[in-house]
């Protein structure tokens, strides 16, 4: 599995990968327990490539943040259940240029939990081209809504009015 294939679905905990699609949406598989779910095509889906961390200069891509965490060797220090101050100090040691005002404790906790979930499953150092995003997700965001056909057998034809149709009415008894 590659980093570009990993999805986050707002409103659903955990991370997912796309298994397939149908006309109403996508079939995704949870990376936590392997359960499959149907995601509606109108629901917001975010690939992890599109997510970044605010810094003093510009956003740091999440893949780069994960590769820094992995290269630091501080995996054993990550404790999601630690106090917010401890989590923030560990993140400040790993990513010193992050913007402490715009990155919340819950964001840091989510980054660490996602890292622990993906560690060993994804190569964080593999470069991804900017245009190489999952085609299924891109197609879902740009897809037009399906408009059902109106059957010609129902109602009057285009050149006739409703009062001149040949439809029989029920007799009163």
TIRO-2110 file (N, C-alpha, C; in Angstrom, 1 decimal):
// TIRO-2110
0.9, -1.2, 0.0, N, 1, A
0.0, 0.0, 0.0, CA, 1, A
0.9, 1.2, 0.0, C, 1, A
0.5, 2.2, -0.7, N, 2, A
1.2, 3.5, -0.8, CA, 2, A
0.5, 4.6, 0.0, C, 2, A
1.3, 5.6, 0.3, N, 3, A
0.8, 6.7, 1.1, CA, 3, A
-0.4, 7.4, 0.4, C, 3, A
-0.3, 7.5, -0.9, N, 4, A
-1.4, 8.2, -1.7, CA, 4, A
-2.7, 7.5, -1.6, C, 4, A
-2.7, 6.2, -1.3, N, 5, A
-3.9, 5.4, -1.2, CA, 5, A
-4.7, 5.5, 0.1, C, 5, A
-4.1, 6.1, 1.1, N, 6, A
-4.7, 6.2, 2.4, CA, 6, A
-5.7, 7.4, 2.5, C, 6, A
-6.9, 7.1, 3.0, N, 7, A
-7.9, 8.1, 3.1, CA, 7, A
-8.3, 8.4, 4.5, C, 7, A
-8.8, 9.6, 4.8, N, 8, A
-9.4, 9.9, 6.0, CA, 8, A
-10.8, 10.4, 5.7, C, 8, A
-11.8, 9.9, 6.4, N, 9, A
-13.2, 10.3, 6.1, CA, 9, A
-13.7, 11.0, 7.4, C, 9, A
-14.0, 12.3, 7.2, N, 10, A
-14.5, 13.1, 8.3, CA, 10, A
-15.8, 12.5, 8.9, C, 10, A
-15.9, 12.3, 10.2, N, 11, A
-17.1, 11.7, 10.8, CA, 11, A
-16.9, 10.2, 11.1, C, 11, A
-15.8, 9.6, 10.5, N, 12, A
-15.5, 8.2, 10.8, CA, 12, A
-14.1, 8.2, 11.3, C, 12, A
-13.9, 7.4, 12.4, N, 13, A
-12.6, 7.4, 13.0, CA, 13, A
-11.7, 6.4, 12.2, C, 13, A
-10.4, 6.6, 12.3, N, 14, A
-9.5, 5.7, 11.6, CA, 14, A
-9.1, 6.2, 10.2, C, 14, A
-8.4, 5.3, 9.6, N, 15, A
-7.9, 5.5, 8.2, CA, 15, A
-8.5, 4.4, 7.3, C, 15, A
-8.6, 4.7, 6.0, N, 16, A
-9.2, 3.7, 5.1, CA, 16, A
-8.4, 3.7, 3.8, C, 16, A
-8.6, 2.6, 3.1, N, 17, A
-8.1, 2.5, 1.7, CA, 17, A
-9.3, 2.1, 0.8, C, 17, A
-9.3, 2.6, -0.4, N, 18, A
-10.3, 2.3, -1.4, CA, 18, A
-10.2, 0.8, -1.9, C, 18, A
-11.2, 0.1, -1.8, N, 19, A
-11.2, -1.3, -2.3, CA, 19, A
-11.9, -1.4, -3.7, C, 19, A
-13.0, -0.6, -3.8, N, 20, A
-13.8, -0.6, -5.1, CA, 20, A
-14.7, 0.5, -5.1, C, 20, A
-15.5, 0.6, -6.2, N, 21, A
-16.5, 1.6, -6.2, CA, 21, A
-17.8, 1.1, -6.9, C, 21, A
-18.9, 1.7, -6.7, N, 22, A
-20.1, 1.4, -7.4, CA, 22, A
-20.8, 2.7, -7.7, C, 22, A
-22.0, 2.7, -8.2, N, 23, A
-22.6, 3.9, -8.7, CA, 23, A
-23.1, 4.9, -7.6, C, 23, A
-23.2, 4.4, -6.4, N, 24, A
-23.6, 5.3, -5.3, CA, 24, A
-22.4, 5.8, -4.4, C, 24, A
-21.2, 5.2, -4.6, N, 25, A
-20.1, 5.7, -3.9, CA, 25, A
-18.9, 4.8, -3.9, C, 25, A
-18.1, 4.7, -2.8, N, 26, A
-16.9, 3.9, -2.8, CA, 26, A
-17.0, 2.8, -1.7, C, 26, A
-16.3, 1.7, -1.9, N, 27, A
-16.2, 0.7, -0.9, CA, 27, A
-14.8, 0.9, -0.3, C, 27, A
-14.8, 1.2, 1.0, N, 28, A
-13.5, 1.4, 1.7, CA, 28, A
-13.3, 0.3, 2.7, C, 28, A
-12.0, 0.1, 3.0, N, 29, A
-11.7, -0.9, 4.0, CA, 29, A
-10.9, -0.2, 5.1, C, 29, A
-11.3, -0.4, 6.4, N, 30, A
-10.6, 0.2, 7.5, CA, 30, A
-9.3, -0.5, 7.7, C, 30, A
-8.3, 0.4, 8.0, N, 31, A
-6.9, -0.1, 8.3, CA, 31, A
-6.8, -0.6, 9.7, C, 31, A
-7.8, -0.3, 10.6, N, 32, A
-7.7, -0.8, 12.0, CA, 32, A
-8.2, -2.2, 12.1, C, 32, A
-9.4, -2.5, 11.6, N, 33, A
-10.0, -3.8, 11.8, CA, 33, A
-10.4, -4.5, 10.5, C, 33, A
-10.2, -3.9, 9.3, N, 34, A
-10.4, -4.6, 8.1, CA, 34, A
-11.8, -4.6, 7.6, C, 34, A
-12.7, -4.0, 8.4, N, 35, A
-14.1, -4.0, 8.0, CA, 35, A
-14.3, -3.1, 6.8, C, 35, A
-15.3, -3.5, 5.9, N, 36, A
-15.6, -2.7, 4.7, CA, 36, A
-16.8, -1.9, 4.9, C, 36, A
-16.8, -0.7, 4.4, N, 37, A
-18.0, 0.2, 4.5, CA, 37, A
-18.2, 0.9, 3.2, C, 37, A
-19.4, 1.4, 3.0, N, 38, A
-19.8, 2.1, 1.8, CA, 38, A
-19.8, 3.6, 2.1, C, 38, A
-19.1, 4.4, 1.3, N, 39, A
-19.0, 5.8, 1.5, CA, 39, A
-19.7, 6.5, 0.3, C, 39, A
-20.7, 7.3, 0.7, N, 40, A
-21.5, 8.0, -0.3, CA, 40, A
-20.6, 8.9, -1.2, C, 40, A
-20.9, 9.0, -2.5, N, 41, A
-20.0, 9.8, -3.3, CA, 41, A
-20.1, 11.3, -3.0, C, 41, A
-21.2, 11.7, -2.3, N, 42, A
-21.3, 13.2, -2.0, CA, 42, A
-20.6, 13.5, -0.6, C, 42, A
-20.1, 12.4, 0.1, N, 43, A
-19.5, 12.6, 1.4, CA, 43, A
-18.0, 13.1, 1.1, C, 43, A
-17.5, 13.9, 2.0, N, 44, A
-16.2, 14.5, 1.8, CA, 44, A
-15.1, 13.4, 2.1, C, 44, A
-14.1, 13.2, 1.3, N, 45, A
-13.1, 12.3, 1.5, CA, 45, A
-11.7, 13.0, 1.3, C, 45, A
-10.8, 12.8, 2.2, N, 46, A
-9.5, 13.5, 2.1, CA, 46, A
-8.4, 12.4, 2.0, C, 46, A
-7.5, 12.5, 1.1, N, 47, A
-6.3, 11.7, 1.0, CA, 47, A
-5.3, 12.3, 2.0, C, 47, A
-4.4, 11.5, 2.5, N, 48, A
-3.5, 12.0, 3.5, CA, 48, A
-2.4, 12.9, 2.8, C, 48, A
-2.3, 12.8, 1.5, N, 49, A
-1.4, 13.6, 0.7, CA, 49, A
-1.8, 15.1, 0.8, C, 49, A
-3.1, 15.3, 0.9, N, 50, A
-3.7, 16.7, 0.8, CA, 50, A
-3.6, 17.3, 2.2, C, 50, A
-3.2, 16.6, 3.2, N, 51, A
-3.2, 17.2, 4.6, CA, 51, A
-1.8, 17.7, 4.9, C, 51, A
-1.7, 18.8, 5.6, N, 52, A
-0.4, 19.4, 6.0, CA, 52, A
-0.5, 19.9, 7.4, C, 52, A
0.7, 20.3, 7.9, N, 53, A
0.8, 20.8, 9.3, CA, 53, A
1.2, 22.3, 9.1, C, 53, A
0.5, 23.2, 9.8, N, 54, A
0.9, 24.6, 9.7, CA, 54, A
2.3, 24.8, 10.4, C, 54, A
3.1, 25.6, 9.7, N, 55, A
4.4, 26.0, 10.2, CA, 55, A
4.6, 27.5, 10.1, C, 55, A
5.7, 28.0, 10.5, N, 56, A
6.0, 29.4, 10.5, CA, 56, A
6.1, 29.9, 9.1, C, 56, A
6.6, 29.1, 8.1, N, 57, A
6.8, 29.5, 6.8, CA, 57, A
5.6, 29.1, 5.9, C, 57, A
5.4, 27.8, 5.7, N, 58, A
4.4, 27.2, 4.9, CA, 58, A
4.0, 25.9, 5.5, C, 58, A
3.0, 25.3, 4.9, N, 59, A
2.5, 24.0, 5.4, CA, 59, A
3.5, 22.9, 5.1, C, 59, A
3.7, 22.0, 6.1, N, 60, A
4.6, 20.8, 5.9, CA, 60, A
3.7, 19.7, 5.6, C, 60, A
3.9, 19.0, 4.5, N, 61, A
3.1, 17.9, 4.1, CA, 61, A
3.1, 16.8, 5.2, C, 61, A
2.0, 16.1, 5.3, N, 62, A
1.9, 15.1, 6.4, CA, 62, A
2.9, 13.9, 6.1, C, 62, A
3.2, 13.6, 4.9, N, 63, A
4.1, 12.6, 4.6, CA, 63, A
5.5, 12.9, 5.1, C, 63, A
5.9, 14.2, 5.0, N, 64, A
7.2, 14.7, 5.5, CA, 64, A
7.2, 14.6, 7.0, C, 64, A
6.1, 14.9, 7.6, N, 65, A
6.1, 14.9, 9.1, CA, 65, A
6.3, 13.4, 9.5, C, 65, A
5.6, 12.5, 8.9, N, 66, A
5.7, 11.1, 9.2, CA, 66, A
7.1, 10.6, 9.0, C, 66, A
7.8, 11.0, 7.9, N, 67, A
9.1, 10.6, 7.7, CA, 67, A
10.1, 11.1, 8.7, C, 67, A
9.9, 12.4, 9.2, N, 68, A
10.7, 12.9, 10.3, CA, 68, A
10.5, 12.2, 11.6, C, 68, A
9.3, 11.8, 11.9, N, 69, A
9.0, 11.0, 13.1, CA, 69, A
9.7, 9.7, 13.0, C, 69, A
9.6, 9.0, 11.8, N, 70, A
10.3, 7.7, 11.6, CA, 70, A
11.8, 7.8, 11.7, C, 70, A
12.4, 8.8, 11.1, N, 71, A
13.8, 9.0, 11.1, CA, 71, A
14.4, 9.4, 12.5, C, 71, A
13.6, 10.0, 13.3, N, 72, A
14.1, 10.4, 14.6, CA, 72, A
14.3, 9.2, 15.6, C, 72, A
13.6, 8.1, 15.3, N, 73, A
13.7, 7.0, 16.2, CA, 73, A
13.0, 7.1, 17.5, C, 73, A
12.1, 8.1, 17.7, N, 74, A
11.4, 8.3, 18.9, CA, 74, A
10.0, 7.6, 18.9, C, 74, A
9.9, 6.5, 18.2, N, 75, A
8.6, 5.8, 18.2, CA, 75, A
8.2, 5.3, 19.5, C, 75, A
9.1, 4.9, 20.3, N, 76, A
8.7, 4.4, 21.7, CA, 76, A
8.2, 5.5, 22.6, C, 76, A
8.6, 6.7, 22.3, N, 77, A
8.2, 7.8, 23.2, CA, 77, A
6.7, 8.3, 23.0, C, 77, A
6.2, 7.9, 21.8, N, 78, A
4.8, 8.3, 21.5, CA, 78, A
3.8, 7.6, 22.3, C, 78, A
3.1, 8.4, 23.1, N, 79, A
2.0, 7.9, 24.0, CA, 79, A
0.8, 8.8, 23.8, C, 79, A
-0.2, 8.3, 23.1, N, 80, A
-1.4, 9.1, 22.8, CA, 80, A
-2.2, 9.5, 24.0, C, 80, A
-2.1, 8.6, 25.1, N, 81, A
-2.8, 8.9, 26.3, CA, 81, A
-2.1, 9.8, 27.3, C, 81, A
-1.0, 10.3, 26.9, N, 82, A
-0.2, 11.2, 27.8, CA, 82, A
-0.9, 12.6, 27.9, C, 82, A
-0.4, 13.4, 28.7, N, 83, A
-1.0, 14.7, 28.9, CA, 83, A
-0.8, 15.6, 27.7, C, 83, A
-1.7, 16.5, 27.4, N, 84, A
-1.5, 17.4, 26.2, CA, 84, A
-0.2, 18.1, 26.2, C, 84, A
0.3, 18.5, 27.4, N, 85, A
1.6, 19.2, 27.4, CA, 85, A
2.7, 18.3, 27.0, C, 85, A
2.7, 17.0, 27.4, N, 86, A
3.7, 16.1, 27.0, CA, 86, A
3.7, 15.8, 25.5, C, 86, A
2.5, 15.6, 25.0, N, 87, A
2.3, 15.4, 23.5, CA, 87, A
2.8, 16.6, 22.7, C, 87, A
2.5, 17.8, 23.2, N, 88, A
3.0, 19.0, 22.5, CA, 88, A
4.5, 19.1, 22.6, C, 88, A
5.1, 18.8, 23.7, N, 89, A
6.6, 19.0, 23.8, CA, 89, A
7.3, 17.9, 22.9, C, 89, A
6.7, 16.7, 22.8, N, 90, A
7.3, 15.7, 21.9, CA, 90, A
7.2, 16.2, 20.5, C, 90, A
6.1, 16.7, 20.1, N, 91, A
5.9, 17.2, 18.7, CA, 91, A
6.8, 18.3, 18.4, C, 91, A
7.0, 19.2, 19.4, N, 92, A
7.9, 20.4, 19.2, CA, 92, A
9.3, 19.9, 19.0, C, 92, A
9.7, 18.8, 19.7, N, 93, A
11.1, 18.3, 19.4, CA, 93, A
11.2, 17.7, 18.1, C, 93, A
10.1, 17.0, 17.6, N, 94, A
10.2, 16.4, 16.3, CA, 94, A
10.0, 17.4, 15.1, C, 94, A
9.1, 18.3, 15.3, N, 95, A
8.8, 19.3, 14.2, CA, 95, A
8.9, 20.7, 14.9, C, 95, A
10.2, 21.2, 15.0, N, 96, A
10.3, 22.5, 15.8, CA, 96, A
9.7, 23.7, 15.1, C, 96, A
9.5, 23.7, 13.8, N, 97, A
9.0, 24.9, 13.1, CA, 97, A
7.5, 24.9, 13.0, C, 97, A
6.8, 24.0, 13.6, N, 98, A
5.3, 24.0, 13.5, CA, 98, A
4.7, 25.2, 14.3, C, 98, A
3.6, 25.7, 13.8, N, 99, A
2.9, 26.9, 14.4, CA, 99, A
2.1, 26.4, 15.6, C, 99, A
2.5, 26.7, 16.8, N, 100, A
1.8, 26.3, 18.0, CA, 100, A
0.5, 26.9, 18.2, C, 100, A
0.2, 28.1, 17.6, N, 101, A
-1.1, 28.7, 17.7, CA, 101, A
-2.2, 28.1, 16.8, C, 101, A
-1.8, 27.6, 15.7, N, 102, A
-2.8, 27.0, 14.7, CA, 102, A
-2.9, 25.5, 14.8, C, 102, A
-1.9, 24.8, 15.4, N, 103, A
-2.0, 23.4, 15.5, CA, 103, A
-2.5, 23.0, 16.9, C, 103, A
-3.6, 22.4, 17.0, N, 104, A
-4.2, 22.1, 18.3, CA, 104, A
-3.7, 20.7, 18.8, C, 104, A
-4.0, 20.5, 20.1, N, 105, A
-3.6, 19.3, 20.8, CA, 105, A
-4.3, 18.1, 20.1, C, 105, A
-5.5, 18.2, 19.8, N, 106, A
-6.2, 17.1, 19.1, CA, 106, A
-5.6, 16.8, 17.7, C, 106, A
-5.1, 17.8, 17.0, N, 107, A
-4.4, 17.6, 15.7, CA, 107, A
-3.2, 16.7, 15.9, C, 107, A
-2.4, 17.1, 16.9, N, 108, A
-1.2, 16.4, 17.2, CA, 108, A
-1.4, 15.0, 17.6, C, 108, A
-2.5, 14.8, 18.5, N, 109, A
-2.8, 13.4, 18.9, CA, 109, A
-3.3, 12.6, 17.7, C, 109, A
-4.0, 13.2, 16.8, N, 110, A
-4.5, 12.5, 15.6, CA, 110, A
-3.3, 12.1, 14.7, C, 110, A
-2.3, 13.0, 14.5, N, 111, A
-1.1, 12.8, 13.7, CA, 111, A
-0.4, 11.6, 14.3, C, 111, A
-0.2, 11.6, 15.6, N, 112, A
0.5, 10.5, 16.3, CA, 112, A
-0.2, 9.2, 16.1, C, 112, A
-1.5, 9.2, 16.3, N, 113, A
-2.3, 7.9, 16.2, CA, 113, A
-2.3, 7.4, 14.7, C, 113, A
-2.3, 8.3, 13.7, N, 114, A
-2.2, 7.9, 12.3, CA, 114, A
-0.9, 7.3, 12.0, C, 114, A
0.2, 8.0, 12.6, N, 115, A
1.5, 7.4, 12.4, CA, 115, A
1.7, 6.0, 12.9, C, 115, A
1.2, 5.8, 14.1, N, 116, A
1.3, 4.5, 14.7, CA, 116, A
0.5, 3.4, 13.9, C, 116, A
-0.6, 3.9, 13.4, N, 117, A
-1.4, 3.0, 12.6, CA, 117, A
-0.7, 2.6, 11.2, C, 117, A
-0.1, 3.6, 10.6, N, 118, A
0.6, 3.3, 9.3, CA, 118, A
2.0, 2.8, 9.4, C, 118, A
2.6, 2.9, 10.6, N, 119, A
4.0, 2.5, 10.7, CA, 119, A
4.2, 1.0, 10.3, C, 119, A
5.1, 0.7, 9.4, N, 120, A
5.3, -0.6, 8.9, CA, 120, A
4.4, -1.0, 7.8, C, 120, A
3.4, -0.3, 7.5, N, 121, A
2.5, -0.6, 6.4, CA, 121, A
2.8, 0.3, 5.1, C, 121, A
3.3, 1.5, 5.4, N, 122, A
3.5, 2.5, 4.3, CA, 122, A
5.0, 3.0, 4.4, C, 122, A
5.6, 3.2, 3.2, N, 123, A
6.9, 3.8, 3.1, CA, 123, A
6.7, 5.3, 3.0, C, 123, A
7.1, 6.0, 4.1, N, 124, A
6.9, 7.4, 4.2, CA, 124, A
7.9, 8.2, 3.3, C, 124, A
9.1, 7.6, 3.0, N, 125, A
10.1, 8.3, 2.3, CA, 125, A
9.9, 8.2, 0.8, C, 125, A
9.0, 7.4, 0.3, N, 126, A
8.7, 7.3, -1.1, CA, 126, A
8.1, 8.6, -1.7, C, 126, A
8.7, 9.2, -2.7, N, 127, A
8.2, 10.4, -3.2, CA, 127, A
7.0, 10.2, -4.1, C, 127, A
6.0, 11.1, -4.0, N, 128, A
4.8, 11.0, -4.7, CA, 128, A
4.7, 12.2, -5.7, C, 128, A
4.4, 11.9, -6.9, N, 129, A
4.3, 13.0, -7.9, CA, 129, A
3.0, 13.8, -7.6, C, 129, A
3.0, 15.1, -7.9, N, 130, A
1.9, 15.9, -7.5, CA, 130, A
0.6, 15.5, -8.2, C, 130, A
0.7, 15.0, -9.5, N, 131, A
-0.5, 14.7, -10.2, CA, 131, A
-0.9, 13.2, -10.0, C, 131, A
-0.2, 12.5, -9.2, N, 132, A
-0.4, 11.1, -9.0, CA, 132, A
-1.3, 10.8, -7.8, C, 132, A
-2.5, 11.3, -7.8, N, 133, A
-3.5, 11.1, -6.7, CA, 133, A
-4.5, 10.0, -7.2, C, 133, A
-5.1, 9.4, -6.2, N, 134, A
-6.0, 8.2, -6.6, CA, 134, A
-7.1, 8.7, -7.5, C, 134, A
-7.1, 8.1, -8.7, N, 135, A
-8.1, 8.5, -9.7, CA, 135, A
-9.5, 8.3, -9.3, C, 135, A
-9.8, 7.4, -8.5, N, 136, A
-11.2, 7.1, -8.0, CA, 136, A
-11.7, 8.3, -7.2, C, 136, A
-10.8, 8.8, -6.3, N, 137, A
-11.2, 9.9, -5.4, CA, 137, A
-11.4, 11.2, -6.2, C, 137, A
-10.5, 11.4, -7.1, N, 138, A
-10.6, 12.6, -8.0, CA, 138, A
-11.8, 12.5, -8.9, C, 138, A
-12.1, 11.4, -9.4, N, 139, A
-13.3, 11.3, -10.2, CA, 139, A
-14.6, 11.5, -9.4, C, 139, A
-14.6, 11.1, -8.2, N, 140, A
-15.8, 11.2, -7.4, CA, 140, A
-16.1, 12.7, -7.0, C, 140, A
-15.0, 13.5, -6.9, N, 141, A
-15.2, 14.9, -6.5, CA, 141, A
-15.7, 15.7, -7.7, C, 141, A
-15.3, 15.2, -9.0, N, 142, A
-15.7, 15.9, -10.2, CA, 142, A
-16.8, 15.3, -10.9, C, 142, A
-17.3, 14.2, -10.4, N, 143, A
-18.4, 13.5, -11.2, CA, 143, A
-19.7, 14.3, -11.1, C, 143, A
-20.4, 14.2, -12.2, N, 144, A
-21.7, 14.9, -12.3, CA, 144, A
-22.8, 14.0, -11.6, C, 144, A
-23.8, 14.6, -11.1, N, 145, A
-24.9, 13.8, -10.5, CA, 145, A
-25.7, 13.1, -11.6, C, 145, A
-26.1, 11.9, -11.3, N, 146, A
-26.9, 11.1, -12.3, CA, 146, A
-28.3, 11.7, -12.3, C, 146, A
-28.8, 12.0, -13.5, N, 147, A
-30.2, 12.5, -13.7, CA, 147, A
-31.0, 11.4, -14.3, C, 147, A
-32.0, 10.9, -13.5, N, 148, A
-32.8, 9.8, -14.1, CA, 148, A
-33.6, 10.2, -15.3, C, 148, A
-33.8, 9.2, -16.2, N, 149, A
-34.5, 9.5, -17.4, CA, 149, A
-36.0, 9.5, -17.1, C, 149, A
-36.8, 10.3, -17.8, N, 150, A
-38.2, 10.4, -17.7, CA, 150, A
-38.8, 9.4, -18.7, C, 150, A
-39.5, 8.5, -18.3, N, 151, A
-40.1, 7.5, -19.2, CA, 151, A
-41.2, 8.2, -20.0, C, 151, A
-41.2, 7.9, -21.3, N, 152, A
-42.2, 8.5, -22.2, CA, 152, A
-43.5, 8.0, -22.0, C, 152, A
-43.7, 6.8, -21.5, N, 153, A
-44.9, 6.1, -21.3, CA, 153, A
-45.8, 6.8, -20.3, C, 153, A
-45.2, 7.6, -19.4, N, 154, A
-46.0, 8.2, -18.3, CA, 154, A
-46.3, 9.7, -18.7, C, 154, A
-47.6, 10.0, -18.7, N, 155, A
-48.0, 11.4, -18.9, CA, 155, A
-48.1, 11.7, -20.4, C, 155, A
-48.5, 12.9, -20.7, N, 156, A
-48.7, 13.3, -22.1, CA, 156, A
-47.4, 13.4, -22.9, C, 156, A
-47.5, 13.3, -24.2, N, 157, A
-46.4, 13.5, -25.1, CA, 157, A
-46.1, 14.9, -25.2, C, 157, A
-44.9, 15.3, -25.7, N, 158, A
-44.4, 16.6, -25.7, CA, 158, A
-45.3, 17.5, -26.6, C, 158, A
-45.9, 17.0, -27.7, N, 159, A
-46.7, 17.9, -28.5, CA, 159, A
-48.2, 17.9, -28.1, C, 159, A
-48.6, 17.1, -27.1, N, 160, A
-50.0, 17.1, -26.7, CA, 160, A
-50.1, 17.7, -25.3, C, 160, A
-51.3, 18.1, -25.0, N, 161, A
-51.6, 18.7, -23.7, CA, 161, A
-52.3, 17.6, -22.9, C, 161, A
-52.3, 17.8, -21.6, N, 162, A
-52.9, 16.8, -20.7, CA, 162, A
-54.4, 16.6, -21.0, C, 162, A
-55.1, 17.6, -21.4, N, 163, A
-56.5, 17.4, -21.6, CA, 163, A
-56.8, 16.7, -22.9, C, 163, A
-55.9, 16.6, -23.8, N, 164, A
-56.2, 15.9, -25.1, CA, 164, A
-55.6, 14.5, -25.2, C, 164, A
-55.1, 14.0, -24.1, N, 165, A
-54.6, 12.6, -24.1, CA, 165, A
-55.7, 11.6, -24.3, C, 165, A
-55.3, 10.5, -24.6, N, 166, A
-56.3, 9.4, -24.9, CA, 166, A
-56.5, 8.5, -23.6, C, 166, A
-56.0, 9.0, -22.5, N, 167, A
-56.1, 8.2, -21.3, CA, 167, A
-57.6, 8.1, -20.9, C, 167, A
-58.0, 6.9, -20.5, N, 168, A
-59.4, 6.7, -20.1, CA, 168, A
-59.6, 7.1, -18.6, C, 168, A
-60.7, 7.7, -18.4, N, 169, A
-61.0, 8.0, -17.0, CA, 169, A
-62.0, 7.0, -16.4, C, 169, A
-62.0, 6.8, -15.2, N, 170, A
-62.8, 5.9, -14.5, CA, 170, A
-64.3, 6.4, -14.4, C, 170, A
-65.2, 5.5, -14.7, N, 171, A
-66.6, 5.9, -14.7, CA, 171, A
-67.1, 5.9, -13.3, C, 171, A
-68.0, 6.9, -13.0, N, 172, A
-68.6, 6.9, -11.7, CA, 172, A
-69.7, 5.9, -11.7, C, 172, A
-69.9, 5.2, -10.6, N, 173, A
-70.9, 4.2, -10.4, CA, 173, A
-72.0, 4.7, -9.6, C, 173, A
END
